Amino acid sequence: MLDDIDRGLIHALHIDGRAPFTAIADVLGVSTQTVSRRYRRLCAEASLRVVGLADPHRAGRTQWLLRLTAVPHSAQDLAAALARRADTSWVMLASGGTEIVAVVHTSTADGQAGHALLLHDIPRTAGITAVSAHCVLHTYLGGPTAWPGREQGLDAAQRRRLQSAPAPARPVQQTLTSADGDLLAALQQDGRASLTDLAAATGWSSATVARRLAELRAGGELFFDVELDNTLLGVTTQAMLWMAVAPAHLDHVARTLAEHPELAYVAAVTGPSNLVAQALCPDPAALHRYLIEKLGVLEAIRSLETAPVLRMVKTAGPLPARTGAPRRPRTRTRRP
């Protein structure tokens, strides 16, 4: 389990994923070496990683929740294949290991060309018995907003010391361009990469990288998420909740759920189940109490399907880059 310094460090990274260790150490009242050492240990033992992500709407992307039902012997291989794709995130095995849930990112501008996974790749995959895709219409909780269970390490005064000063208003909002591609790709792998490393990845100067980072963060086009093994926070039971809510009450119910500390994600989607949420609970009994005591009293929820999550295959960022010996080049046979 985590101690107060670990929890404070995780909370600080949620406030500012690129906060210097010196600033975090000052807030926590420990040395910079202690914060650096704890960060390295959490990365090695708790899968801690800070990732930089583009706001989907401002990046011209649409998110889809994909549900696949597969035969048991192929579900894990299919989930691993989906996790390796660049256009997926939050790939998980659910419902006894026969269901796969994944977020698929498609380009709004490309039309059908950006829907390859939805239109072409999935139908050709063997072992799938059912497919449903739900377009994410509005996210009420998730993305830049962290799960409340990770934001309990700092008090209000400490949070204020870490929060960046508001940027001055700009006459023209920044937009993500193709020139930002290399910067975003590097930040997706390591949101705390140094300016020198980011400059090497983009071919820009360190000053240009710093300026572009500040612009994108101030405008909300870029945010930082923190990946972590939630079992260290006491979470042993996760579930996806698929709900059907009367349209007239959908917004009210979604905003109510977004205030529940048991939930890490709430979104309105297309389909018969028009509201989806992700629950994080200490144990099955706590999930049962939540379903009965909090969801059960909301009469506008007409139906509820609970799909327990067995394993998280991929989270917000891409799979970590593998390290090791370089591959041996192939030997070509010369033709006469």
N, C-alpha and C positions, 0 to 999 in steps of 0.2 A: 504494500500500500504506500501511498504518497504521504510525505510529511508537509508541514506548513510552507517550507521553502519551495518544494516542488509545486505545490498548488499555486503559490504566489507567482512562480515563474510561468506556469501555464496560463494563468489569468492575464499576466502582463503581456504575453505573446498574442493573446486574443485581442487585447486592446491595441497593440502596435506590434505586428509581426516582425518588424525590422528595428525595434527599439534596441539601442546599444546595451550591451551587458552592464556597462557602467551605470546607466540610468536605472536599469532594473535592480542592480545591486544596491544603489542608493535608496530606492523605494523599500526594498526588503530589509535593509539594515545589515547586509552581509558584504563580504568582499567580492570584487569582480571575479576573482579566481574561483570562488565558490559557485557563483552563477554559471560560469563557463563550464565548470566540472559537472554540475548538475545537468546542464543542458546536454552535454555529450553523453552522460549516463542515460538520460531519458530517451535520447535518440537511439541508443544501442539496445536498451532493455524494454522500452515502452513504445517503440515505433513512432516517437515524436518526430514531426516534420512540419515546417512552415512552408506553405505553398502560396504562390501568387496567382490569382485567378482573375480573368476578365469578367466584367459584368455581362451576362449573356445577352441582354436586350441591347445594350450599347455596343456590343460586338457584332450585332446582326445575327444572332443565333437563337434558335428555338430549342427548348428542352422537351424531350418526350420521356415518359416513364414506360419502359418496356417490360412486359410480363411474359415469360416463356415457361411453359410446362414441358418437361422433358422426361424421358425414361431415366431411371436412377443411374444406370451405368454410364450415361453420357452427360449428365447434368454438370458434374464438376469440370469435365474437359471443356464443355461449352462455356461455362462461366469464366474459365481461365482464358479461353480464346477471346471472349468479349472484353475482358480486362486488358488485354494487350492492344486493343484498338485505341487509336488516338481520339475517337469521337465518343467515347464512353466514360462514365464516372459512376461511383457508388454502385458497383456490381456486387450483388449479394446472393447467397443461397438461402432459400426460405422454404417453409412448408414441408419439413421432413427431407429436404434435399432434392425435391423434384421440381421446385419452382425457382426460376432465376428472375430477379428484379434488377434493372439497370437503368441509369439515366443516359439517354442518347442525345447528343448535341448535333443539330443540323443547321446548315446555313440558310438563313431566311432569303438571301439574295439569289442563291443558286437554284431555288425551286426543287424539282425532282432530282436534280443532279446531286443535291446535298442530302438526299434521303436514301442513299445506297443501302444502308443497313436495314432500313424499314421496308424497302421495296424489292430488293434483289438478293441480298446476302442471306437473310434469314430463311426465305422459302427453300433455298438450296441446301440447308443444313439438315442432316439426318438426325433422327432421334427426338425431334420436337413434335409434341402432340397438340399444343395449343399456343396461340400467340395473340396478345392484345397490346395495343399501343395507345397511350393517353397523353395528349398534348398538355403541357403545364401552362395554364392560363395566367396564374398569379401565385407568387410565393409569399406566404404570410410569415413564415418562420424558416430560417435556414440561410445559406449563403453567407453574407457578411455578419448575420446575427448568430452568435454562438449559442450552443445548448447551455441553459442556465447552470447545469451541474458542473460546468468547468469554470464558472465565474464566481467562485466563492472563496478565492484566496486573498483578495485585497479589499480593504475597506474603501469608503467613498473618497477619503482624502488621498489615499494612495492611487486610486484610479485617476483622479484629477491631475496628479503630478505626471502621470504617464501619457495622458491624452495630448495629442498634438494641438498646437494653437490653430484656430480656424484660419483657413487660407483666405486671402482677399478675393472678393467677387471678381470674376473675369467676364468681359463682355461676350466672349464666344466660348461655348463649351468645347472641351477637347473631345476628339473622336479617335478611336483606335483605327490605325491604318495598317496596310501590309508591311510597312517599315517597322512596326512594333512586333512583328512575328517572332523574331529571334529573341527579343527581350522577354516576351511572354513565355516562350518555350523554356528559357533558362530559369525564370522565376517559378514555373510550374514544378521544376525539379527541386529547386532550393530557393525558397522565398527570402532567405537570409544571405544569399550569395553576395560577396563583396562587390563594390563598384568596379574593382579591377577585373574580377571574373566576368561581370556583366559586360564590361567594355570589350573584353576578348571575345565574348559570344556574339556581340552585335557589330563589332568593328567601329563603334563610336568611341569618343573620348570619355573618360570618367565623369567629366563635368557635364557632358551631354546626357549621359545615362542618369546622373543625379537630377538634372533638370526635368527630364522626361518622366522619371518616377514621381517626382513631386507634382507634376501636372496631372498625371493620370490618377494619382491617389486623391488629390484635392477635388477632382471632378467626379469621383466615384466610378470611373471606368475600370479601376484596378483595386482589388481588395485582397487581403491575406487571410487564409484559413489555417487552422492548426489541426493536424492529424495526430491521433493519440489512441492507444489501446484503452478503451473505456472500462475494461474490467478492473484496471487499477483505481478507478473511481468508484468501485463497488457495483458496476453494472454487469449483471450476469444474464439478463433477459432482455432481448430486443424483439420488436415486432413491427411489421407494417400494418397499418390500420386503413382499410378501404371502406369509406362511408358513402352512403347515398343520402343527400340532404335536399330538402325542398329548396328550389332556387331562390324563393323569397327570403329564406333564412340563411342562405349559404354564407354570406359575408359576416353576419353576426356570429354564427357558429365558428367560422374559421378564426375570427379575431379572438373569440373566447378561448379556443384551443391554443392559440399562439401564446397565451398567458400561462399555460399549464407547465410547471417545471418538469413534468415527466416526458415532454415531447421535445424532439430536436428538429423536427421538420413538419411543416404544415403547408399544403398547396392545394389550390383549386385546379382540377383537371377535367378533361373531356371524358365522356363515357358514362355508363350507368352509375358507377361509383365516382361521384364528382368531387370528392374531398379525400385527400390522402394524408396520412401522418405517420411519423416514425416515433415509436415509444421506446424509452430507455428506462429500465426498472431494475431494482436490486435482485428480484427473484420473481418466479411465476405468481406467487401470492400477491405481491405488490402490483403486478400487472392486472390481476383479477380485481383487486380493490379499485384500481384506477378505472377500469372498464365499467364497474358497477356504480361507483360513487360519483364519478365525474362525467363520464360519457352517458351513463344511463339516465341521468336527469335531464339531458338535452333532448326534448321531445321532437325537435326538428330532424334529428338523425333517424331516418326511416329504416336503415339497415346497416349492419356493421360486419365486416369480414376481417378476422385477425389472422395474419400470416407470420408465425414466429421466424425470426432470422437466425439461421444456424451459424453462418460464417460470412464475414465481410471480406470479399475477394479483392476489391479495389475501392478506394475512398475518393476524395475530391480530386487529387492530383494524379498524374500518370504514375505507372509503376516505376519504382526507383531504378535508375540505370544500373545495369550489371557491371561489375568490375571483375577483372581477371586478365589472363594472358591473352594477347591479341590472337585472332584466328590466323591459321596458316593459309597463305594465299593458294588458290587453286593452281595446279599445273596444267597449262593448256597444251594440247596435242596439235602440233603443226600439221596443217593439211599440205599434201603435195601440190 
